[in-house]
Amino acid sequence: MRVEQPSGLPAERPAAAWGSDLVVDLLAALDVPYVPLNPGSSFRGLHDSLVNHGGNRDPQLLLCLHEEVAVSLAHGWAKATGRLGVAAVHDLVGLQHASMAVYDAFCDRTPLLLLGGSGPADPAQRRPVDWIHSATTQAQLVRDYTVWDAEPVTPAAFVADVTRARQRALSAPQGPAYVSLDAGVQETALDRPVPLPDLLRHAPAPPLAAHPDAVERAVEVLVEARFPVVVAGRVGLDPRATAAVGEVVELLGAAYRDDRNVVVLPTRHGQNATGDTRLLEDADVVLAIDVVDLPALLRREDRGPRGSAGRAGRPGPLVVDLSHGDLGRPSWTNAFGAPLARDVQLLADPLTGLAQLVAALHGRVDPAAAARRREQVADRVRRLRERRAAELVHRWDDRPISPARLVAETWTAVQDVDHLLCLRNTRTWPEGVWELPGAGSYLGHSGGGGVGYGPGALVGGALAARDRGQLGVGIIGDGDLLMASSALWTAAHYRIPALVVVNDNSSFYNDEPHQAEVARHRGRPEQNSWIGMRISDPAVDIAGLARSYGCWAEGPVDDPEDLAGALGRGRDAALGGAVAVVHVRTAPR
């Protein structure tokens, strides 16, 4: 069922008559189906064009109650579809609201086109309020964490710059691009037609291929490896990655693990040792495929005093890095900037470079040695799974409910439903419980660590899932949800079904151990680490909050024996078209 259908419009879309009409026509030509936004006077011309020129269809505007939700929704949708996500934000205050979500998308290398209102640049056109919604450089707020920006000041420049922004956002390394649409030009009547460009001549850059010498060096290192480990990262959003990564893992007889918040190989693959904490310690060679933050993977430090973070550890494995390398390294933020030596760098599109590498490895790997490694890894994986199963059973009857049981019961509820896992608990996720089929089945997390990303991104992923006949499913923390809970209203309003399971430990718990650590180091009472962290007294009625947004909701569920029934009812409600929220009280770990 479509909502917000305009009336009184002609049967066919007329020719563009105003500056902002051109932008809507271009978005339609670019096959953009949705533009999430929170209304703002700085893009009132664009808003009118979406509704009264485009008929609020292809693209359809999606009303969000906060700009951060609008950008996060586009972020989640883009990851679920592999396409360009688009959002509109009011300048300047709306862009400030949205800035954290822009940073998340930048760190997550997600292609977004952000359209902002601005100005007018001509002071004679400014009403009093326009002075506080304009600046000499609109994009300065986000320039350090976008891949490109522009401020066009003619209708033709609108078309040229939006075309260029889309091209750059989708070219590697991908990321958000920002185009500020002058409010006066949006509302300028066109005195002549402005043609749209031939989009085939403005396509994103083709994928990079690795240098043959680097491929040969990588082959030499991998063939000589005693215990190679393959790690795959953000390439896990592309469903093609499962077969490609699986081929190199099986050819080498290597152990495999996903990078954090990624899924590439099927959970039940015999060489998938994700969750084995000693795997990288035992490796002599690591093939890292599209791992965005390689230093964090290979040099993760235990928590301790700040001064211990830079201490050198034991020599690590040889590293073959197949990625876009430092091409996306920013100069403003230190994200992904920790130094790490690469023994071999394959600077390439991950799937293109992987195909080159596999072709070069064929006939070079000793089949007997690879077979022995496969058998050893398979035995290691079997023992790992036995330990996981025992850990789950050991905490099955815990009160409060253990996060592992929450995941297991949610998996049981949806395992026979075609679903997309849009969000999950990260720190307490029990590897191996949820049987994921491979790349494209889980959308990962924020990239930039921004709490508040989850609600909008979950709705964006669920929107993509709905449009291809799947059910969006997410497990979200209470703190993350409460920062941007209004995303639930957008989902309910636009009939985006989803099963939203709230993992409520009643705390911003990730920071409690930090406070305990500081107190311990300073000889102070660790038992005070909960102060300023706990979301209690009063406890939030999350189910009641969800119902106020128009959702089906149940909870809080405190008894582990009630969990399966509540999740089953939530699943059935979501399959019936509802945004179903199941609120569960859990232990912090």
Summary of the structure (lengths in Angstrom):
residues: 589
radius of gyration: 25.0
end to end distance: 40.9
largest distance: 78.8
contacts: 2118
relative contact order: 0.11
helix: 44%
strand: 16%
